[in-house]
Structure formats: structure tokens, C-alpha cells
Amino acid sequence: MSRRAARFTQADLARVFAAAKRTGMAVRIDLVNGVAEVIPYERLSIPCEEPKPKRIPIL
């Protein structure tokens, strides 16, 4: 299987995520069609919560 050029660069996605965070919105990314959609949290199909920190035991 050959590799295709990425439609988004890491810098592109970082700018989208930063803008969404500043406005209090969420980002939905469709990699197949090359679309990054900024939407309100209320319209997310899967409700998301703040990630809880994990405790990692150190031996």
C-alpha cells in the first residue's frame, strides 16, 4: 500500500485545536474527507469529560 501525502500538517491541526480551545468549542476531524469541523460541545455525539489523572506506582 502506498503512502499518500497528509491533508493536514501537525501545525494546521495545532492551530485549529488552539482556536477551538480559545472559543470553548470542540473539534471533529474527518481524516477520510480531509475536514476539520469546529462545533459547540453540545453538538458532540459522544459527551466528553475532563480526563482524570492516573496514578502510576513507582517501584
N, C-alpha and C positions, 0 to 999 in steps of 0.2 A: 504494500500500500504506500503510495507516495504521500509526502507531506505537502500541505498547501500553506501558503503564507497566511499568517493570522490576520483576521479582520480588525482586531483591536490590539493595540500595544498595551503593555503594562501601564505606561504613562497615561494613555487615554482612559483606561478604567480607573486609575487613581484619581484623575480629575473628576470623573463622573461621581465616584463614591464620595469625594470630598464635598462636591457641590450638594449632593443629596443630604449629606450629614449636616451641612450648614443650614439647610432649609427644613430639616426634620422630616425628610422623605425617605422612601426605600427605593432600591434599585432592583429591577428584574432583568436578567440578562438572557437573551436567546442566542446561543452561540451558533446554531444552525443557520439562522437567517441574518446574523450579524446586527442584532438590535439590542440596545441598552435602553430600557424604559424606566423613567423616574416616576414613581407613583406614591400616593399617600399610604401610610401604614394601614389604614382602614381597608384598603382595597386588596391587600395581600391575601392570597388564597390560603396560605399557611401562616397562622399567627406566630410571631417570633417574640422571644423574650430575651432579656439580657443574659448573656452566658454567665454561669456561675463559676467562680474559680475552683479549680480542682486541687486537692491536697495530694502531693506526691511524697510518699515516705522515702526518706534518705537513710540508707543502712550504713 
